[in-house]
């Protein structure tokens, strides 16, 4: 199977070399060179500087390659949505549509998912990416079905994954589909790759979701933080900033990457996690402090979100 690893400027070197390591170990496990690969630059400069300042020598440019089976879109350093959008436009100019569409499989992680989105190849797919890219996709690719909760997600022959080190499970999933689960499990054993987390929720940081320039949406977020124990309906949130409910939902998703009510639930769960770790309050007391009238409802939501019970988390 012929694989091309796309190496953008400021690439994460660990992701690039890590992908190669996994394919190499898979070949060793199978006792044959089933996977072969080349590193491709997006432009004519074959020497690419990584995010850490390392020089990576590419084998060729992407446009010079043909007859490959899979493209792996490696992520690069994230410097904010505006810079990422400029990178996406550069990718769109550099990639020939005919070459990318003739490739059967596409794998992307982290910012690499945004690059792949810029080619138009994600338009009919449900995808995942780093949780903190949700506002970016809502703004620049609103037509793409983006779900930030998954670590790795396959949609037909498109594989997408979360932040930088999610590539481990991205490639393992691909190997499992191509040559079998047993090979993938052996690779994971040899490389001591831990079991995949069921979702990205445990990694979300509220402070990151507040890093935008819409003052009205930030005012709504502040209201949620300050009034967590109260009834926080969509109507109340919209009226607090003199906005229609529909407009609030649209602008909230654009800047935060989720609906206002999903954000309320997230804040309550994050607060409950903080109280479990920093206080001796009972689960019932915590439930009331974060706005749940039914402690069992909080317990169910907590376990679903963090994949661990409240009791086990505290222990």
For each residue, the residues with C-beta under 8 A, 3 or more apart:
1: 34 35 36 69 70 178
2: 36 37 38 67 68 69 70
3: 23 35 36 37 38 68 69 70 71 72
4: 37 38 39 40 62 65 68 70 71 72 103
5: 16 19 20 37 38 39 40 72 74
6: 40 42 62 71 72 73 74 112 115
7: 11 16 39 40 41 42 48 56 58 74
8: 11 42 48 74 76 87 91 112 115
9: 42 48 49 76 87
10: 49 50 51 76 77
11: 7 8 15 16 48 50 51 56 74 75 76
12: 15 16 50 51 74 75 76 77 110 164
13: 16 17 50 51 52 54 56
14: 17 18 164 165
15: 11 12 18 19 74 75 109 110 164 165 167
16: 5 7 11 12 13 19 20 39 50 56 74
17: 13 14 20 21
18: 14 15 21 22 165 167 168
19: 5 15 16 22 23 72 74 167 171
20: 5 16 17 23 24 37
21: 17 18 24 25 191
22: 18 19 25 26 168 171 172 175 187 191
23: 3 19 20 26 27 35 37 171 175
24: 20 21 27 28 35
25: 21 22 28 29 187 190 191
26: 22 23 29 30 34 35 175 179 183 184 187
27: 23 24 30 32 33 34 35
28: 24 25 31 190
29: 25 26 183 186 187 190
30: 26 27 34 179 183
31: 28
32: 27
33: 27 36
34: 1 26 27 30 179
35: 1 3 23 24 26 27
36: 1 2 3 33
37: 2 3 4 5 20 23
38: 2 3 4 5 59 60 65 68
39: 4 5 7 16 56 57 58 59
40: 4 5 6 7 58 59 60 61 62 64 65
41: 7 44 45 46 48 58 60 61 62
42: 6 7 8 9 61 62 90 91 94 95
43: 61 94
44: 41 61
45: 41 48
46: 41 57 58 59 60 61
47: 55 56 57 58
48: 7 8 9 11 41 45 55 56 58
49: 9 10 53 54 55 56
50: 10 11 12 13 16 53 54 55 56
51: 10 11 12 13 76 77
52: 13
53: 49 50
54: 13 49 50
55: 47 48 49 50
56: 7 11 13 16 39 47 48 49 50
57: 39 46 47
58: 7 39 40 41 46 47 48 61
59: 38 39 40 46
60: 38 40 41 46 64 65
61: 40 41 42 43 44 46 58 64 65
62: 4 6 40 41 42 65 94 95 96 99
63: 94 96 99
64: 40 60 61
65: 4 38 40 60 61 62 68 99
66: 99
67: 2
68: 2 3 4 38 65 71 103
69: 1 2 3 103 104 105
70: 1 2 3 4 103 104 105 106 107 174
71: 3 4 6 68 100 103 105 106 107
72: 3 4 5 6 19 107 108 112 171
73: 6 106 107 108 109 112 113 115 116
74: 5 6 7 8 11 12 15 16 19 109 112 167
75: 11 12 15 78 108 109 110 111 112 113 163 164 167
76: 8 9 10 11 12 51 87 111 112
77: 10 12 51 111
78: 75 83 84 110 111 130 132
79: 83 84
80: 83 84
81: 84 85 135 136 139 140
82: 85 86
83: 78 79 80 86 87
84: 78 79 80 81 87 88 111 114 136
85: 81 82 88 89 136 140
86: 82 83 89 90
87: 8 9 76 83 84 90 91 111 114 115
88: 84 85 91 92 114 115 117 118 140
89: 85 86 92 93 118
90: 42 86 87 93 94
91: 8 42 87 88 94 95 115 118 119
92: 88 89 95 118 119
93: 89 90
94: 42 43 62 63 90 91
95: 42 62 91 92 99 100 119
96: 62 63 99 100
97: 100 101 119 120
98: 101 102
99: 62 63 65 66 95 96 102 103
100: 71 95 96 97 103 106 119 121
101: 97 98 121
102: 98 99
103: 4 68 69 70 71 99 100 106
104: 69 70 157
105: 69 70 71 157 158 159 174
106: 70 71 73 100 103 116 121 157 158 159
107: 70 71 72 73 158 159 160 161 170 171 174
108: 72 73 75 112 113 115 116 129 158 159 160 161
109: 15 73 74 75 112 113 129 160 161 162 163 164 166 167 170
110: 12 15 75 78 113 129 130 133 161 162 163 164 166 167
111: 75 76 77 78 84 87 114 115 129 130 133
112: 6 8 72 73 74 75 76 108 109 115 116
113: 73 75 108 109 110 116 117 122 127 128 129 130 133 160 161
114: 84 87 88 111 117 118 129 133 136 137 140 141
115: 6 8 73 87 88 91 108 111 112 118 119
116: 73 106 108 112 113 119 121 122 158 160
117: 88 113 114 120 121 122 127 137 140 141 144
118: 88 89 91 92 114 115
119: 91 92 95 97 100 115 116 122
120: 97 117 123
121: 100 101 106 116 117 125 158
122: 113 116 117 119 125 127 141 144 158 160
123: 120 143 144
124:
125: 121 122 144 145 155 156 158 160
126: 145 146 147 153 155
127: 113 117 122 144 145 146 147 153 155 158 160
128: 113 146 147 148 149 150 151 152 153 160 161 162 200
129: 108 109 110 111 113 114 133 137 146 148 160 161 162
130: 78 110 111 113 133 148 162 163 166 200
131: 134 148 149 162 163 200 201 203 204 257
132: 78 135 163 205 208 209
133: 110 111 113 114 129 130 136 137 146 148 257
134: 131 137 138 146 148 256 257 258
135: 81 132 138 139 209 212 254 255 256 257
136: 81 84 85 114 133 139 140 141 257
137: 114 117 129 133 134 140 141 142 144 146 257
138: 134 135 141 142 146 253 254 257
139: 81 135 136 142 254 255
140: 81 85 88 114 117 136 137
141: 114 117 122 136 137 138 144 146
142: 137 138 139
143: 123
144: 117 122 123 125 127 137 141
145: 125 126 127
146: 126 127 128 129 133 134 137 138 141
147: 126 127 128 150 153
148: 128 129 130 131 133 134 162 200 257 258
149: 128 131 199 200 201
150: 128 147 153 162 199 200
151: 128 161 162 166 169 196 197 198 199 200
152: 128 159 160 161 162 166 169 170 173 196
153: 126 127 128 147 150 159 160 161
154: 158 159 173 177
155: 125 126 127 158 160
156: 125
157: 104 105 106
158: 105 106 107 108 116 121 122 125 127 154 155
159: 105 106 107 108 152 153 154 170 173 174
160: 107 108 109 113 116 122 125 127 128 129 152 153 155 170
161: 107 108 109 110 113 128 129 151 152 153 166 167 169 170
162: 109 110 128 129 130 131 148 150 151 152 166 200 203
163: 75 109 110 130 131 132 166 200 203
164: 12 14 15 75 109 110 167
165: 14 15 18 168
166: 109 110 130 151 152 161 162 163 169 170
167: 15 18 19 74 75 109 110 161 164 170 171
168: 18 22 165 171 172 191 193
169: 151 152 161 166 172 173 193 196
170: 107 109 152 159 160 161 166 167 173 174
171: 19 22 23 72 107 167 168 174 175
172: 22 168 169 175 176 184 187 188 193 196
173: 152 154 159 169 170 176 177 184
174: 70 105 107 159 170 171 177 178
175: 22 23 26 171 172 178 179 183 184 187
176: 172 173 179 180 181 183 184
177: 154 173 174
178: 1 174 175
179: 26 30 34 175 176 183 184
180: 176 183 184
181: 176 184 185
182: 185 186
183: 26 29 30 175 176 179 180 186 187
184: 26 172 173 175 176 179 180 181 187 188
185: 181 182 188 189
186: 29 182 183 189 190
187: 22 25 26 29 172 175 183 184 190 191 193
188: 172 184 185 191 192 193
189: 185 186 192
190: 25 28 29 186 187
191: 21 22 25 168 187 188
192: 188 189
193: 168 169 172 187 188
194:
195:
196: 151 152 169 172
197: 151 200 202 307
198: 151 307
199: 149 150 151 202 307
200: 128 130 131 148 149 150 151 162 163 197 203 204
201: 131 149 204 305 306 307
202: 197 199 306 307
203: 131 162 163 200
204: 131 200 201 208 209 266 270
205: 132 208 209
206: 209 210 266 267 270
207: 210 211
208: 132 204 205 211
209: 132 135 204 205 206 221 256 257 263
210: 206 207 218 221
211: 207 208
212: 135 217 218 255 256
213:
214: 217 218 251 254 255
215: 218 219
216: 219 220 241 243 251
217: 212 214 220 221 241 251 252 255 256
218: 210 212 214 215 221 222
219: 215 216 222 223 240 241
220: 216 217 223 224 237 240 241 248 252 260
221: 209 210 217 218 224 225 256 263
222: 218 219 225 226
223: 219 220 226 227 232 237 240
224: 220 221 227 228 232 237 260 263 264 267
225: 221 222 228 267
226: 222 223
227: 223 224 230 232
228: 224 225 232 267 268 271 289 290 291
229: 288 289 290 291
230: 227 291
231: 236
232: 223 224 227 228 236 237 264 291
233: 236 237
234: 237 238 245 248 249 260 261
235: 238 239 245
236: 231 232 233 239 240
237: 220 223 224 232 233 234 240 241 248 260
238: 234 235 241 243 244 245 247 248
239: 235 236 242 243
240: 219 220 223 236 237
241: 216 217 219 220 237 238 248
242: 239
243: 216 238 239 247 248 251
244: 238 247 248
245: 234 235 238 248 249
246: 249 250
247: 238 243 244 250 251
248: 220 234 237 238 241 243 244 245 251 252 260
249: 234 245 246 252 253 259 260
250: 246 247 253 254
251: 214 216 217 243 247 248 254 255
252: 217 220 248 249 255 256 258 259 260 263
253: 138 249 250 256 257 258 259
254: 135 138 139 214 250 251
255: 135 139 212 214 217 251 252
256: 134 135 209 212 217 221 252 253 263
257: 131 133 134 135 136 137 138 148 209 253
258: 134 148 252 253 262 263 266
259: 249 252 253 262 263
260: 220 224 234 237 248 249 252 263 264
261: 234 264 265
262: 258 259 265 266
263: 209 221 224 252 256 258 259 260 266 267
264: 224 232 260 261 267 268 291
265: 261 262 268 269 301
266: 204 206 258 262 263 269 270
267: 206 224 225 228 263 264 270 271
268: 228 264 265 271 272 290 291 292 298
269: 265 266 272 273 290 301 302 305 306
270: 204 206 266 267 273 274
271: 228 267 268 274 275 289 290
272: 268 269 275 276 286 287 290 298 302 310
273: 269 270 276 277 302 306 313
274: 270 271 277 278
275: 271 272 278 279 281 286 289 290
276: 272 273 279 286 310 313 314
277: 273 274 313 314
278: 274 275
279: 275 276 286
280:
281: 275 285 286 289
282: 285 286
283: 286 287 295 298 299 310 311
284: 287 288 295
285: 281 282 288 289
286: 272 275 276 279 281 282 283 289 290 295 298 310
287: 272 283 284 290 292 293 294 295 297 298 299
288: 229 284 285 291 292 293 295
289: 228 229 271 275 281 285 286
290: 228 229 268 269 271 272 275 286 287 298
291: 228 229 230 232 264 268 288
292: 268 287 288 295 297 298
293: 287 288 297
294: 287 297 298
295: 283 284 286 287 288 292 298 299
296: 299 300
297: 287 292 293 294 300 301
298: 268 272 283 286 287 290 292 294 295 301 302 310
299: 283 287 295 296 302 303 309 310
300: 296 297 303 304
301: 265 269 297 298 304 305
302: 269 272 273 298 299 305 306 309 310 313
303: 299 300 306 307 308 309 310
304: 300 301 307
305: 201 269 301 302
306: 201 202 269 273 302 303 313
307: 197 198 199 201 202 303 304
308: 303 312 313
309: 299 302 303 312 313
310: 272 276 283 286 298 299 302 303 313 314
311: 283 314 315
312: 308 309 315
313: 273 276 277 302 306 308 309 310
314: 276 277 310 311
315: 311 312
